[in-house]
Every structure is written in structure tokens, then in C-alpha cells.
């Protein structure tokens, strides 16, 4: 058994492949966390379109890569110990499958295992605006113990570029797993002189 903490990373076809890319890079730099990557076919297309990376190049960011169709992989069993799973980004189709227990591929099966084993599942959901089906599916996943985590930028930190916004969001996601990395944090707001307290 690995002495490292394991984290499962799923990538689906929603926009936002940069979040998975940066999350894997940060964990590689940090060390001590063994990453297990699964990418859906639409996820591969999105990675190529948004990042200009091939499947092989993206695979190199992870410690272990599993086939999307391999529902017999280690990740499909609760006996394979992990700290949990993050789907970054998470499409509404994947959300719906997880919410309704459709374990028809390794991403949705690994998510189902994560929930049944009472481990942390974080879905970086990408869609706007939401319809009622989306909202009901988010509620269902939340009731099962999952965390819906839309990657919204923190403008109060006055980010200078997209990379700073992505880095802060990735740090907040890793907080969900008890993995703390250096990042600007909210330290309160000082009232302007003469305005008093807010």
C-alpha cells in the first residue's frame, strides 16, 4: 500500500480544464499526495481546446492514470483507500449521473464509491444559469455528503491575472481535503478613515 495520501481527480467536458491542470501541478510540487487521474472523452477534447495539451501531456501531470471505461479499476472499489475525489471541472451531465447513482463509467463509479465510503467528494461544477434539474441534482449530491464547489474567483483579493484566480480556487479546493498550501487569505476589511465600522 502507498504511504502517500491518495486523491482521485476526475476531468469532464465542462469548461475549466485549467483547474485540473493546476491542481495536479500543485500536488506534484507539494509531494506527499498520490494523484489518480480519470478523464472523460469530452474532457480530453476540452483539454486540447482550452490548454493546447495532448492526452499524453496531461497524463504526465498525474501519478497514476485510469481509463474512463475501466469500471474494474482499483478506484471502483471502496477497499482502495483515498482521501477523496475532486471532479474538476464537473459537467452537469456528470453531476446528474452522480446524483442519481449512475455508475456507468469510472468517474461516476469512483464518485459513487467516495460517497458510500463517506469520503470527501468535491464537484467543481461549471454551468450557468442553473435550471431546476441542476439545482435538484446539486441538492441530492449535497444531501449525500458531497460538496458543490463552483470555481468562482475571489475578487476581494484583487487578482492581477487569471493564474492568480485559478491558484486561489485550487488552494480552496485543497482546503477541503486538509491539504493547506500558501495562498492569500481573507483577513477582514478595514473601514476607510471617517466612515466608522461597516
Short mmCIF file of the C-alpha atoms (twelve columns), coordinates in Angstrom:
data_MODEL
# 
_entry.id   MODEL 
# 
loop_
_atom_site.group_PDB 
_atom_site.id 
_atom_site.type_symbol 
_atom_site.label_atom_id 
_atom_site.label_alt_id 
_atom_site.label_comp_id 
_atom_site.label_asym_id 
_atom_site.label_seq_id 
_atom_site.Cartn_x 
_atom_site.Cartn_y 
_atom_site.Cartn_z 
_atom_site.pdbx_PDB_model_num 
ATOM 1   C CA . UNK A 1   0.000   0.000  0.000   1 
ATOM 2   C CA . UNK A 2   1.207   3.506  -0.813  1 
ATOM 3   C CA . UNK A 3   2.461   5.568  2.112   1 
ATOM 4   C CA . UNK A 4   1.194   8.689  0.366   1 
ATOM 5   C CA . UNK A 5   -2.253  10.184 0.730   1 
ATOM 6   C CA . UNK A 6   -4.262  9.390  -2.405  1 
ATOM 7   C CA . UNK A 7   -6.537  11.809 -4.221  1 
ATOM 8   C CA . UNK A 8   -8.730  10.916 -7.189  1 
ATOM 9   C CA . UNK A 9   -9.069  13.612 -9.869  1 
ATOM 10  C CA . UNK A 10  -11.789 13.377 -12.494 1 
ATOM 11  C CA . UNK A 11  -11.881 15.665 -15.518 1 
ATOM 12  C CA . UNK A 12  -15.065 16.023 -17.578 1 
ATOM 13  C CA . UNK A 13  -16.030 18.029 -20.646 1 
ATOM 14  C CA . UNK A 14  -17.144 21.258 -18.994 1 
ATOM 15  C CA . UNK A 15  -15.078 24.392 -19.438 1 
ATOM 16  C CA . UNK A 16  -12.329 24.899 -16.872 1 
ATOM 17  C CA . UNK A 17  -9.691  22.243 -17.605 1 
ATOM 18  C CA . UNK A 18  -7.127  24.686 -16.231 1 
ATOM 19  C CA . UNK A 19  -8.370  23.900 -12.699 1 
ATOM 20  C CA . UNK A 20  -7.460  20.228 -13.016 1 
ATOM 21  C CA . UNK A 21  -4.158  21.112 -14.654 1 
ATOM 22  C CA . UNK A 22  -3.149  23.467 -11.866 1 
ATOM 23  C CA . UNK A 23  -4.417  21.163 -9.114  1 
ATOM 24  C CA . UNK A 24  -2.264  18.316 -10.418 1 
ATOM 25  C CA . UNK A 25  0.743   20.622 -10.792 1 
ATOM 26  C CA . UNK A 26  0.386   21.939 -7.247  1 
ATOM 27  C CA . UNK A 27  0.098   18.442 -5.775  1 
ATOM 28  C CA . UNK A 28  3.144   17.286 -7.749  1 
ATOM 29  C CA . UNK A 29  5.141   20.247 -6.420  1 
ATOM 30  C CA . UNK A 30  3.869   19.685 -2.881  1 
ATOM 31  C CA . UNK A 31  4.678   15.977 -2.750  1 
ATOM 32  C CA . UNK A 32  3.129   13.509 -0.352  1 
ATOM 33  C CA . UNK A 33  -0.078  13.124 -2.368  1 
ATOM 34  C CA . UNK A 34  -0.531  10.368 -4.944  1 
ATOM 35  C CA . UNK A 35  -2.882  11.515 -7.695  1 
ATOM 36  C CA . UNK A 36  -5.147  9.142  -9.633  1 
ATOM 37  C CA . UNK A 37  -6.494  10.708 -12.826 1 
ATOM 38  C CA . UNK A 38  -9.531  9.808  -14.925 1 
ATOM 39  C CA . UNK A 39  -10.541 11.880 -17.969 1 
ATOM 40  C CA . UNK A 40  -13.785 11.549 -19.914 1 
ATOM 41  C CA . UNK A 41  -13.641 11.671 -23.750 1 
ATOM 42  C CA . UNK A 42  -15.225 15.174 -23.779 1 
ATOM 43  C CA . UNK A 43  -12.670 16.122 -21.124 1 
ATOM 44  C CA . UNK A 44  -9.859  15.172 -23.493 1 
ATOM 45  C CA . UNK A 45  -11.364 17.432 -26.170 1 
ATOM 46  C CA . UNK A 46  -11.706 20.323 -23.716 1 
ATOM 47  C CA . UNK A 47  -8.097  19.933 -22.546 1 
ATOM 48  C CA . UNK A 48  -6.904  20.099 -26.143 1 
ATOM 49  C CA . UNK A 49  -9.114  23.097 -26.964 1 
ATOM 50  C CA . UNK A 50  -8.549  25.168 -23.808 1 
ATOM 51  C CA . UNK A 51  -4.962  24.232 -22.897 1 
ATOM 52  C CA . UNK A 52  -3.472  23.074 -26.187 1 
ATOM 53  C CA . UNK A 53  -2.295  19.889 -24.461 1 
ATOM 54  C CA . UNK A 54  -2.444  16.333 -25.752 1 
ATOM 55  C CA . UNK A 55  -3.869  13.484 -23.701 1 
ATOM 56  C CA . UNK A 56  -0.330  12.164 -23.145 1 
ATOM 57  C CA . UNK A 57  0.960   15.545 -21.926 1 
ATOM 58  C CA . UNK A 58  -1.902  15.854 -19.458 1 
ATOM 59  C CA . UNK A 59  -1.430  12.291 -18.237 1 
ATOM 60  C CA . UNK A 60  2.136   13.168 -17.251 1 
ATOM 61  C CA . UNK A 61  0.805   15.526 -14.570 1 
ATOM 62  C CA . UNK A 62  -0.613  12.610 -12.544 1 
ATOM 63  C CA . UNK A 63  0.980   9.724  -10.671 1 
ATOM 64  C CA . UNK A 64  -1.496  7.135  -11.975 1 
ATOM 65  C CA . UNK A 65  -3.902  7.317  -14.921 1 
ATOM 66  C CA . UNK A 66  -7.000  5.137  -15.266 1 
ATOM 67  C CA . UNK A 67  -9.188  4.505  -18.297 1 
ATOM 68  C CA . UNK A 68  -12.585 6.207  -18.277 1 
ATOM 69  C CA . UNK A 69  -14.227 2.916  -19.311 1 
ATOM 70  C CA . UNK A 70  -12.390 0.684  -16.819 1 
ATOM 71  C CA . UNK A 71  -15.061 0.174  -14.171 1 
ATOM 72  C CA . UNK A 72  -12.971 -2.689 -12.804 1 
ATOM 73  C CA . UNK A 73  -10.088 -0.377 -11.877 1 
ATOM 74  C CA . UNK A 74  -8.835  -0.013 -8.308  1 
ATOM 75  C CA . UNK A 75  -10.787 3.243  -7.949  1 
ATOM 76  C CA . UNK A 76  -14.046 1.329  -8.400  1 
ATOM 77  C CA . UNK A 77  -13.673 -0.346 -5.003  1 
ATOM 78  C CA . UNK A 78  -14.125 1.147  -1.566  1 
ATOM 79  C CA . UNK A 79  -11.253 -1.023 -0.360  1 
ATOM 80  C CA . UNK A 80  -8.901  1.240  -2.325  1 
ATOM 81  C CA . UNK A 81  -8.216  3.862  0.348   1 
ATOM 82  C CA . UNK A 82  -8.233  7.512  -0.735  1 
ATOM 83  C CA . UNK A 83  -8.655  10.914 0.875   1 
ATOM 84  C CA . UNK A 84  -11.491 11.523 -1.546  1 
ATOM 85  C CA . UNK A 85  -12.165 12.805 -5.026  1 
ATOM 86  C CA . UNK A 86  -12.439 16.077 -6.889  1 
ATOM 87  C CA . UNK A 87  -14.075 16.447 -10.286 1 
ATOM 88  C CA . UNK A 88  -12.521 19.472 -11.962 1 
ATOM 89  C CA . UNK A 89  -14.357 20.651 -13.919 1 
ATOM 90  C CA . UNK A 90  -17.648 18.842 -13.409 1 
ATOM 91  C CA . UNK A 91  -20.224 18.876 -16.206 1 
ATOM 92  C CA . UNK A 92  -23.925 18.911 -15.416 1 
ATOM 93  C CA . UNK A 93  -24.206 15.502 -17.070 1 
ATOM 94  C CA . UNK A 94  -21.684 14.092 -14.598 1 
ATOM 95  C CA . UNK A 95  -23.482 15.864 -11.751 1 
ATOM 96  C CA . UNK A 96  -26.758 14.234 -12.820 1 
ATOM 97  C CA . UNK A 97  -25.159 10.794 -13.047 1 
ATOM 98  C CA . UNK A 98  -23.622 11.101 -9.581  1 
ATOM 99  C CA . UNK A 99  -26.837 12.473 -8.074  1 
ATOM 100 C CA . UNK A 100 -28.803 9.513  -9.402  1 
ATOM 101 C CA . UNK A 101 -26.254 6.758  -8.808  1 
ATOM 102 C CA . UNK A 102 -25.488 6.025  -12.473 1 
ATOM 103 C CA . UNK A 103 -22.071 4.400  -12.134 1 
ATOM 104 C CA . UNK A 104 -21.647 3.802  -15.866 1 
ATOM 105 C CA . UNK A 105 -18.012 4.922  -16.174 1 
ATOM 106 C CA . UNK A 106 -15.024 5.183  -13.872 1 
ATOM 107 C CA . UNK A 107 -15.570 8.844  -12.950 1 
ATOM 108 C CA . UNK A 108 -19.146 8.309  -11.803 1 
ATOM 109 C CA . UNK A 109 -18.302 4.950  -10.219 1 
ATOM 110 C CA . UNK A 110 -15.367 6.448  -8.287  1 
ATOM 111 C CA . UNK A 111 -17.623 9.298  -7.150  1 
ATOM 112 C CA . UNK A 112 -20.242 6.792  -6.006  1 
ATOM 113 C CA . UNK A 113 -17.571 4.872  -4.069  1 
ATOM 114 C CA . UNK A 114 -16.360 8.113  -2.496  1 
ATOM 115 C CA . UNK A 115 -19.864 8.900  -1.256  1 
ATOM 116 C CA . UNK A 116 -20.669 5.418  0.004   1 
ATOM 117 C CA . UNK A 117 -17.383 5.279  1.920   1 
ATOM 118 C CA . UNK A 118 -18.185 8.692  3.460   1 
ATOM 119 C CA . UNK A 119 -15.119 10.301 1.941   1 
ATOM 120 C CA . UNK A 120 -14.893 13.849 0.651   1 
ATOM 121 C CA . UNK A 121 -16.299 14.428 -2.849  1 
ATOM 122 C CA . UNK A 122 -15.860 17.896 -4.348  1 
ATOM 123 C CA . UNK A 123 -17.544 18.785 -7.634  1 
ATOM 124 C CA . UNK A 124 -16.239 21.911 -9.367  1 
ATOM 125 C CA . UNK A 125 -19.486 22.417 -11.240 1 
ATOM 126 C CA . UNK A 126 -19.402 24.527 -14.392 1 
ATOM 127 C CA . UNK A 127 -22.724 25.772 -15.732 1 
ATOM 128 C CA . UNK A 128 -24.708 28.984 -15.714 1 
ATOM 129 C CA . UNK A 129 -27.515 29.775 -15.324 1 
ATOM 130 C CA . UNK A 130 -28.883 26.768 -13.461 1 
ATOM 131 C CA . UNK A 131 -32.190 25.155 -14.295 1 
ATOM 132 C CA . UNK A 132 -34.338 23.285 -11.792 1 
ATOM 133 C CA . UNK A 133 -32.836 19.898 -12.694 1 
ATOM 134 C CA . UNK A 134 -29.335 21.247 -11.954 1 
ATOM 135 C CA . UNK A 135 -30.455 22.633 -8.604  1 
ATOM 136 C CA . UNK A 136 -32.193 19.406 -7.601  1 
ATOM 137 C CA . UNK A 137 -29.138 17.360 -8.557  1 
ATOM 138 C CA . UNK A 138 -26.882 19.667 -6.531  1 
ATOM 139 C CA . UNK A 139 -29.215 19.250 -3.567  1 
ATOM 140 C CA . UNK A 140 -29.159 15.466 -3.931  1 
ATOM 141 C CA . UNK A 141 -25.345 15.330 -4.004  1 
ATOM 142 C CA . UNK A 142 -25.141 17.681 -1.021  1 
ATOM 143 C CA . UNK A 143 -27.587 15.529 0.946   1 
ATOM 144 C CA . UNK A 144 -25.343 12.526 0.235   1 
ATOM 145 C CA . UNK A 145 -22.343 14.365 1.679   1 
ATOM 146 C CA . UNK A 146 -20.774 15.804 -1.444  1 
ATOM 147 C CA . UNK A 147 -19.568 19.391 -1.811  1 
ATOM 148 C CA . UNK A 148 -20.699 21.535 -4.743  1 
ATOM 149 C CA . UNK A 149 -17.832 23.926 -5.419  1 
ATOM 150 C CA . UNK A 150 -18.350 26.221 -8.427  1 
ATOM 151 C CA . UNK A 151 -14.936 27.787 -9.174  1 
ATOM 152 C CA . UNK A 152 -15.861 31.400 -8.514  1 
ATOM 153 C CA . UNK A 153 -12.998 33.923 -8.358  1 
ATOM 154 C CA . UNK A 154 -12.362 35.873 -5.158  1 
ATOM 155 C CA . UNK A 155 -12.199 39.449 -6.412  1 
ATOM 156 C CA . UNK A 156 -11.673 40.773 -2.875  1 
ATOM 157 C CA . UNK A 157 -8.056  39.621 -3.228  1 
ATOM 158 C CA . UNK A 158 -7.593  41.917 -6.248  1 
ATOM 159 C CA . UNK A 159 -6.142  39.202 -8.510  1 
ATOM 160 C CA . UNK A 160 -3.764  40.532 -11.155 1 
ATOM 161 C CA . UNK A 161 -4.388  37.794 -13.700 1 
ATOM 162 C CA . UNK A 162 -6.238  34.552 -14.445 1 
ATOM 163 C CA . UNK A 163 -3.441  32.457 -12.938 1 
ATOM 164 C CA . UNK A 164 -3.858  34.101 -9.534  1 
ATOM 165 C CA . UNK A 165 -7.609  33.454 -9.632  1 
ATOM 166 C CA . UNK A 166 -7.073  29.804 -10.573 1 
ATOM 167 C CA . UNK A 167 -4.380  29.312 -7.921  1 
ATOM 168 C CA . UNK A 168 -6.609  30.683 -5.160  1 
ATOM 169 C CA . UNK A 169 -9.535  28.491 -6.195  1 
ATOM 170 C CA . UNK A 170 -7.302  25.405 -6.303  1 
ATOM 171 C CA . UNK A 171 -5.996  26.230 -2.822  1 
ATOM 172 C CA . UNK A 172 -9.560  26.497 -1.510  1 
ATOM 173 C CA . UNK A 173 -10.457 23.135 -3.049  1 
ATOM 174 C CA . UNK A 174 -7.407  21.511 -1.454  1 
ATOM 175 C CA . UNK A 175 -8.510  23.005 1.882   1 
ATOM 176 C CA . UNK A 176 -11.500 20.651 1.602   1 
ATOM 177 C CA . UNK A 177 -9.089  17.712 1.908   1 
ATOM 178 C CA . UNK A 178 -6.967  19.175 4.694   1 
ATOM 179 C CA . UNK A 179 -4.181  19.979 2.227   1 
ATOM 180 C CA . UNK A 180 -3.097  23.514 3.009   1 
ATOM 181 C CA . UNK A 181 -0.882  25.418 0.596   1 
ATOM 182 C CA . UNK A 182 0.262   29.050 0.748   1 
ATOM 183 C CA . UNK A 183 -2.326  31.395 -0.709  1 
ATOM 184 C CA . UNK A 184 -3.727  34.846 0.113   1 
ATOM 185 C CA . UNK A 185 -6.489  34.564 2.713   1 
ATOM 186 C CA . UNK A 186 -9.277  36.917 3.762   1 
ATOM 187 C CA . UNK A 187 -8.133  38.843 6.809   1 
ATOM 188 C CA . UNK A 188 -11.050 41.210 7.228   1 
ATOM 189 C CA . UNK A 189 -11.871 44.592 5.791   1 
ATOM 190 C CA . UNK A 190 -10.720 47.863 7.313   1 
ATOM 191 C CA . UNK A 191 -13.153 50.735 7.118   1 
ATOM 192 C CA . UNK A 192 -11.917 53.891 5.447   1 
ATOM 193 C CA . UNK A 193 -10.994 56.684 7.831   1 
ATOM 194 C CA . UNK A 194 -14.040 58.660 8.885   1 
ATOM 195 C CA . UNK A 195 -16.532 56.004 7.799   1 
ATOM 196 C CA . UNK A 196 -16.514 54.015 11.037  1 
ATOM 197 C CA . UNK A 197 -17.196 50.324 11.172  1 
ATOM 198 C CA . UNK A 198 -19.109 48.581 8.405   1 
# 
